[in-house]
Amino acid sequence: MTLSRRTFLRTTLSGAAVAAVGTGTLAACAGKTASDTTCPETKSCCSNTKAKLNLSFQEGIAPGETLAQKLDFMEKLGVVGFEPWGGGLKGRVKEINEALTGRNIKVSAICAGFEGFILSTDPAIRKKCMDTMKEIITAAGELGSVGVIIVPAFNAQVPVLPHTQETRDFLCEQFNEMGNHAAQNGTTVIFEPLNRGECFYMRQVADAASVCRDINNPGVRCMGDFWHMTAEETSDMGAFISAGDYLQHVHVASRKRRSMPGEDGEADNYVNGFKGLKMIGYDKYVSFECGCQGDRNVVVPAAVELLRK
C-alpha cells in the first residue's frame, strides 16, 4: 500500500486521537483516591469486586508472651491471618491448629525456614533445600496455608550458579517439582523478590511472575513485599498488576526503617500499591513483616487502622 502525505497525516492524527482518549482514561483512573471505587470513564477500572483486605501478622508482630495471647490481640483488631516461621513447622502443626480452633484466624503463608538454597553449585546443598522445603510444604498443607515463601538465593549464599539462561531453566525445573508437591498438598510455593542488597537473582515482582508463567504450575506462585518494592519498583501498582493471578501473598512494613506501617510518617504511603491490588481483585493476605520502634500495644493498632484507611 502506498501512502500519500495527506493519507499519512490523516491516519496518524486519527491514531493520536485514539491514544489521547486512552491516555485520558488511564489518567483519570490514576488520579482517583483510595476510597474511589469506579472511574466515570470506565465505571470499573479502579476496582474489582473480588478484592478484599485480609490482614495477617507474622508471629512476632502482636504483643504477648504466649501464642494464645498474641492471637487474642489479633482477634480484637480483626486480623484474620497468622504467618508462622517455617523452621520446625512439622512439629508445630498440632499446636497451631489447636490454637486456631474456634477463632476467625487462619494460617496465611509460611515464612521460609528451609535449609540450603536451590541455586547452589553443590548438589548436596540443593538437595537439602528441596528436602526441607517439601517437609515444610507438607506441614503447610495440613495447616491450610496459602503457600511457603522461598528465595532462590541470597547474596551471602555462595558459591552460586551464574545468572544465565541455563540457570533459569534449571530453576524452573526444580520449582516445577516443588510445585507438584505443593499442589498435591493443597498449597503453593511462593517466590519472594528481594531488594538488590539481599539478592541478585529475583528483584522485581514481574521477574518472579514471569518465572511462574514459564513454569506454568498451579503450585508455583509469587508475592510482593512493600519494603523491597520501595527500592526496586518504579510503580507499586504496576508491580502488582504485572503479577496478576500469580500474586499469592503480600508483605508490608514502613518504607524507610522496615518498622510498623506509619512509623516512618509520610513515607509510608501504600495507596498506589493498594490500587493495584484492587484492580487485580486481590483477595489473599497482606501480612506484617516488620520491626517496631514504639509500644506495640499502641503502634500496632495504629498501623492496622492506617492500612484499612
Beta strands, then each sheet from edge to edge (+ up, - down):
strand 1: 54-58
strand 2: 81-83
strand 3: 106-107
strand 4: 109-111
strand 5: 147-150
strand 6: 189-191
strand 7: 220-225
strand 8: 247-252
strand 9: 285-288
sheet 1: 3+ 2+ 1+ 9+ 8+ 7+ 6+ 5+ 4+
end
